Amino acid sequence: MKAVFISYNQALTERIDMILSYLHIRGFTKWETLHGRGSVNGEPHFGSHTWPSLNSAILTIIEDEKVPSLLEALKKLNEKTEEQGTRAFVWSIEGGM
């Protein structure tokens, strides 16, 4: 199993949800309001007057074989909406109830 953490601009929520649905990724936890700034050249997303946009994030635990398809779909989305700053991070996970 793998944990995938996806951080994205709130403006992309519908597209992210569509990707998860298309790939039959049903279970996830979502944080709808996050502040952040890209580590390379991303604009701040602080929900302030100066930087009004905000981020959201999803954590999903999925089977190893679903990870490449998810990452590829997110990469394609980011290429089309690079200014929004979608990022995904993957790590191995054990256990579960």
Contact map, one row per residue, 1 for C-alpha under 8 A:
1110000000000000000000000000000000000000000000000000000000001111000000000000000000000000000111000
1111000000000000000000000000000000000000000000000000000000001111001000000000000000000000011110000
1111100000000000000000000000000000000000000000000000000000111100000000000000000000000000011110000
0111110000000000000000000000000000000000000000000000000001111100001000000000000000000001111000000
0011111000000000000000000000000000000000000000000000000011110000000000000000000000000001110000000
0001111100000000000000000000000000000000000000000000000011100000000000000000000000000111100000000
0000111110000000000000000000000000000000000000000000001111000000000000000000000000000111000000000
0000011111011000000000000000000000000000000000000000001110000000000000000000000000011110000000000
0000001111111000000000000000000000000000000010000000111100000000000000000000000000011100000000000
0000000111111000000000000000000110000000000000000000111100000000000000000000000000000000000000000
0000000011111100000000000000000000000000000000000000000000000000000000000000000000000000000000000
0000000111111111000000000000000000000000000000000000000000000000000000000000000000010000000000000
0000000111111111100000000000000000000000000000000000000100000000000000000000000000000000000000000
0000000000111111110000000000000000000000000000000000000000000000000000000000000000000000000000000
0000000000011111111000000000000000000000000000000000000000000000000000000000000000000000000000000
0000000000011111111100000000000000000000000000000000000000000000000000000100000000000000000000000
0000000000001111111110000000000000000000000000000000000000000000000000000000000000000000000000000
0000000000000111111111000000000000000000000000000000000000000000000000000000000000000000000000000
0000000000000011111111100000000000000000000000000000000000000000000001001100000000000000000000000
0000000000000001111111111100000000000000000000000000000000000000000001000000000000000000000000000
0000000000000000111111111100000000000000000000000000000000000000000000000000000000000000000000000
0000000000000000011111111000000000000000000000000000000000000000000000000000000000000000000000000
0000000000000000001111111000000000000000000000000000000000000000010011000000000000000000000000000
0000000000000000000111111100000000000000000000000000000000000000000000000000000000000000000000000
0000000000000000000111111111000000000000000000000000000000010100000000000000000000000000000000000
0000000000000000000110011111000000000000000000000000000000000000000000000000000000000000000000000
0000000000000000000000001111100000000000000000000000000000011000000000000000000000000000000000000
0000000000000000000000001111110000000000000000000000000001111000000000000000000000000000000000000
0000000000000000000000000011111000000000000000000000000001110000000000000000000000000000000000000
0000000000000000000000000001111100000000000000000000000111100000000000000000000000000000000000000
0000000000000000000000000000111111000000000000000000000111000000000000000000000000000000000000000
0000000001000000000000000000011111000000000000000000001110000000000000000000000000000000000000000
0000000001000000000000000000001111100000000000000000011100000000000000000000000000000000000000000
0000000000000000000000000000001111110000000001000000011110000000000000000000000000000000000000000
0000000000000000000000000000000011111000000111100000011000000000000000000000000000000000000000000
0000000000000000000000000000000001111100000111000000011000000000000000000000000000000000000000000
0000000000000000000000000000000000111110011110000000000000000000000000000000000000000000000000000
0000000000000000000000000000000000011111111100000000000000000000000000000000000000001000000000000
0000000000000000000000000000000000001111110000000000000000000000000000000000000000000000000000000
0000000000000000000000000000000000000111110000000000000000000000000000000000000000000000000000000
0000000000000000000000000000000000000111111000000000000000000000000000000000000000000000000000000
0000000000000000000000000000000000001111111100000000000000000000000000000000000000111000000000000
0000000000000000000000000000000000001100111110000000000000000000000000000000000000100000000000000
0000000000000000000000000000000000111100011111000010100000000000000000000000000000000000000000000
0000000010000000000000000000000000111000001111100011111000000000000000000000000000000000000000000
0000000000000000000000000000000001110000000111110011110000000000000000000000000000000000000000000
0000000000000000000000000000000000100000000011111011110000000000000000000000000000000000000000000
0000000000000000000000000000000000000000000001111111100000000000000000000000000000000000000000000
0000000000000000000000000000000000000000000000111111000000000000000000000000000000000000000000000
0000000000000000000000000000000000000000000000011111000000000000000000000000000000000000000000000
0000000000000000000000000000000000000000000111111111100000000000000000000000000000000000000000000
0000000000000000000000000000000000000000000011111111110000000000000000000000000000000000000000000
0000000011000000000000000000000000000000000111110011111000000000000000000000000000000000000000000
0000000011000000000000000000000011110000000011100001111100000000000000000000000000000000000000000
0000001111000000000000000000000111110000000010000000111110000000000000000000000000000000000000000
0000001111001000000000000000011111000000000000000000011111000000000000000000000000000000000000000
0000111100000000000000000000011101000000000000000000001111100000000000000000000000000000000000000
0001111000000000000000000001111000000000000000000000000111110000000000000000000000000000000000000
0011110000000000000000000001110000000000000000000000000011111000000000000000000000000000000000000
0011100000000000000000001011100000000000000000000000000001111100000000000000000000000000000000000
1111000000000000000000000011000000000000000000000000000000111110000000000000000000000000000010000
1111000000000000000000001000000000000000000000000000000000011111011000000000000000000000000000000
1100000000000000000000000000000000000000000000000000000000001111111000000000000000000000000000000
1100000000000000000000000000000000000000000000000000000000000111111000000000000000000000000000000
0000000000000000000000000000000000000000000000000000000000000011111100000000000000000000000000000
0000000000000000000000100000000000000000000000000000000000000111111111000000000000000000000000000
0101000000000000000000000000000000000000000000000000000000000111111111100000000000000000000000000
0000000000000000000000000000000000000000000000000000000000000000111111110000000000000000000000000
0000000000000000000000100000000000000000000000000000000000000000011111111000000000000000000000000
0000000000000000001100100000000000000000000000000000000000000000011111111100000000000000000000000
0000000000000000000000000000000000000000000000000000000000000000001111111110000000000001000000000
0000000000000000000000000000000000000000000000000000000000000000000111111111000000000000000000000
0000000000000000001000000000000000000000000000000000000000000000000011111111100000000000000000000
0000000000000001001000000000000000000000000000000000000000000000000001111111110000000111000000000
0000000000000000000000000000000000000000000000000000000000000000000000111111111000000000000000000
0000000000000000000000000000000000000000000000000000000000000000000000011111111100000000000000000
0000000000000000000000000000000000000000000000000000000000000000000000001111111110000100000000000
0000000000000000000000000000000000000000000000000000000000000000000000000111111111011110000000000
0000000000000000000000000000000000000000000000000000000000000000000000000011111111000000000000000
0000000000000000000000000000000000000000000000000000000000000000000000000001111111000000000000000
0000000000000000000000000000000000000000000000000000000000000000000000000000111111111000000000000
0000000000000000000000000000000000000000000000000000000000000000000000000000011111111100000000000
0000000000000000000000000000000000000000011000000000000000000000000000000000000011111000000000000
0000000110010000000000000000000000000000010000000000000000000000000000000000010011111100000000000
0000000110000000000000000000000000000100010000000000000000000000000000000000010011111110000000000
0000011110000000000000000000000000000000000000000000000000000000000000000100110001011111000000000
0000011100000000000000000000000000000000000000000000000000000000000000000100010000001111100000000
0001111000000000000000000000000000000000000000000000000000000000000000100100000000000111110000000
0001110000000000000000000000000000000000000000000000000000000000000000000000000000000011111000000
0111100000000000000000000000000000000000000000000000000000000000000000000000000000000001111100000
0111000000000000000000000000000000000000000000000000000000000000000000000000000000000000111110000
1110000000000000000000000000000000000000000000000000000000000000000000000000000000000000011111000
1110000000000000000000000000000000000000000000000000000000001000000000000000000000000000001111100
1000000000000000000000000000000000000000000000000000000000000000000000000000000000000000000111110
0000000000000000000000000000000000000000000000000000000000000000000000000000000000000000000011111
0000000000000000000000000000000000000000000000000000000000000000000000000000000000000000000001111
0000000000000000000000000000000000000000000000000000000000000000000000000000000000000000000000111
